[in-house]
Amino acid sequence: MVTPPRTEPAERVARLLRAVPVPAALIVLVALSGVVLDRVYADPLLTRLMTGAAVGSVLVGVAARRLPSWLVAPLSVAAMAGWTLLSLRLAAAHAALPGGLGEVTADAARNAIPRLLTAMIPVEPAPDTVLVPVVAAWLTGLTAAEVALRAGRVLLGYLPPALLYAGALYVVGPNADPAIGPTVLFAAVAAAGLATPGRRDGPAPDPAAGLHPAVRAAVRLRLVAASAAGLAVVVALAALLAPVVAAQVDERPVDPRRYVEPPRVESLDENPLIRISGWALNPDQRLLDVRTVAGASDGGPPRIRLAVLSDYDGVTWRVGATYRNAGRILPAAEPAPDAATDEVRQEITVGDLTGRLLPAVPTPREVTGARVAYDPATGTLIRPEGLAPGLRYAVSSVRERPDVNLLSTANVPAGDEVARVLRVADGAPEPLRRLAAQLAESNGAPYARADAIATFLAEHYRVTADAPSGHAYPNLAFFLFGPRNGGGQRGTSEQFAAAFAVLGRLAGLPTRVVVGFEPRGDGPVRAADAYAWPEVLFDGVGWVPFDPMPRPDSEPRPVEEDFRPQPEDPPPSEVPAPTEEPSATPPAAAPAPARNEGGLGTPVLVGGGVGGLALLVGAVLAVLVALRRRLTRSRLETGDPGSRVAGAWRELTDALRLAGHPVGPDLAAAEVAERARRTLAEARAARPGEGAASDALDGAAVDELAALLNQAGFAPGSVTPEQADRAAGLSAGFADALRAARSRWRQVLWTVHPGPLRWRR
């Protein structure tokens, strides 16, 4: 006797092969979103974390297929929390962020979205820049697995990965090359998943089977018509949308980062130049402690830059920076071709220095120990959380030393690219214009003009620590031309640097003002070391600092020896005293707060719109639930007993219609009761274990309700109130049992469905 071979292993392998392609396709689709988004990140850590989230979420969905649907989401969310914490720990270690995991997690949860959309490109993978993508990837995998695997709707299950992929493309925007390769792969994987045979054995059931031939023909005709209509709609949409989509191929994508405001600073950080006079009056105040770890062997201790001020409106010099959250590694700026460079690494500890501006030797390339935001145009750093005593961080900078042999023949740039540092605000006093013209007449070359301005200031003015703060046009006019015996012609480095920059722009030089410190070496940096200096931009050389300060122990020459105002100018006695007007001018016209006059920011408006829409939807749903309950009470509790029985019967027929099995008016009560019993049995068989609490409802109860309806219809007035109450209970029990046998989502839809309010009674 020959024993036939066993086919169970082969069948298991075949089932496994049929079960693998769709989960694998979902994993790849979600992971491709990480590949697209990672194009604006500094390294591939984000792709690895999002791929792990895709694998974990889909595998949890596969492993929990046999569990009730309500249990899958909590299990998956718990697993997501574990993977998210691990991802944040890896990102924190990668970015070398200080603090424990709890502190890092709380900070990332508070600031993830704004920092992601304001981060400098390339974005460094840090806890706050990976949290949202990792969570979004996990939730996408969870939703896709539930729809595609549990519900068997593979095409619908592709919708969450497609939305995530589109979101990644939108976030990247114009900041990377087109993602042609990942997009083609996305479409190919999706097509392969759809082409894989499903898990159902045998042909799909015929929805018209078991019906009368005439009814079956009508049903099939309706299905064919619906399919044809759907195909026509798809073709029409493709014909209408294809030209629109094709026209957008060559358009530059919208950058969502322009809708989010980067970190803002206070007025003292926007214009730190006004702090020079206060520091000069407290020279022993300990602001920083500096230790040079590497570099700075040649040329003495390097200057530490606090801020670069490029904008001047005639009242205030401002930084005018657009700060972007940055990681440890900052964008590298190409040095001038012939400039000598050396790397300087310092460890800085904050003392009494306040504000958000973070001091560093120019130009910083790497910052560890502090989270920073950076403006590449000026090289200015801030710490968005603000400085605090004891804050310690390390900065690696590349210090440039221009080739001084090129300066005498170097030209200065012009055009829109440098219009910002060439702009002369309206209202410049005529004496300033004449002085700039006089210094430029005898010095044609740009460097000679700049050197002449620095020399003129150094030879004719005196440095004093008690000079009042102020660098508006009236302040500078009094500093340059005010009487010596009345407080004119003396100032701090604030007035020297500001006067040089304004005179330079009037002479056609692109200038800016820098505020920083000039330490004497390692150790404490005190307020006396605070310093402001001007810089001039030269072609092929870069920004070159100038020193307009007088030499120590030098006696300034009277201004009148080299510059005499014309007679029509006001005499020196009419120049207003500087102690009141100059010091009060900057606060009176400070333009910085005007940036907030435009109203609420975009995130607030978007959040308010979404919240208002959610409240509107919630209100509509609440009204529908209230109307449905009022209709049920009016049917079962008002009127004579016969009317209440008829209302209970309408509740039963509405329940059948909500379940997708409407009954026509041509059926007798007994026929409707038979269909109701069959519908409930099929619903319970399709979802075993659901609605078990209502199993006591049997066919006899539905038949009893049909009999009460016949009694009310054929013997009016014979139905007692007790029988009406019995009919109400039977109707409610049937509706509850039929609703409990449906999925959670369909149960919610059952409660708010507006159909019973408009169906004909």
Secondary structure, 3 states (H helix, E strand, C coil): CCCCCCCHHHHHHHHHHHHCHHHHHHHHHHHHHHHHHHHHECCCHHHHHHHHHHHHHHHHHHHCCCCCHHHHHHHHHHHHHHHHHHHHHHHHHHHCCCCCHHHHHHHHHHHHHHHHHHECCCECCCHHHHHHHHHHHHHHHHHHHHHHHHCCCHHHHCHHHHHHHHHHHHHHHHHCCCCHHHHHHHHHHHHHHHHCCCCCCCCCCCCCCCCCHHHHHHHHHHHHHHHHHHHHHHHHHHHHHHHHHHHCCCCCCCCHHHHCCCCCCCHHHHCHHHHHHHHHHCCCCEEEEEEEEECCCCCCCCCEEEEEECEECCCCEECCCCCEEECCECCCCCCCCCCEEEEEEEEEEECCCCCCECCECCCEEEEECCCEEEECCCCEEECCCCCCCCCEEEEEEEEEECCHHHHHHCCCCCCHHHHHHHCCCCCCCHHHHHHHHHHHHCCCCHHHHHHHHHHHHHHHCEECCCCCCCCCHHHHHHHHHCCHHHCCCEECHHHHHHHHHHHHHHCCCCEEEEEEECCCCCEEEEHHHEEEEEEEEECCCEEEECCCCCCCCCCCCCHHHCCCCCCCCCCHHHCCCCCCHHHHHHHHHCCHHHHHCCCCCHHHHHHHHHHHHHHHHHHHHHHHHHHHHHHHHHHHHCCCHHHHHHHHHHHHHHHHHHCCCCCCCCCCHHHHHHHHHHHHHHHHHHCCCCCHHHCCCCHHHHHHHHHHHHHHHHCCCCCCHHHHHHHHHHHHHHHHHHHHCCCHHHHHHHHHCCHHHHCCC
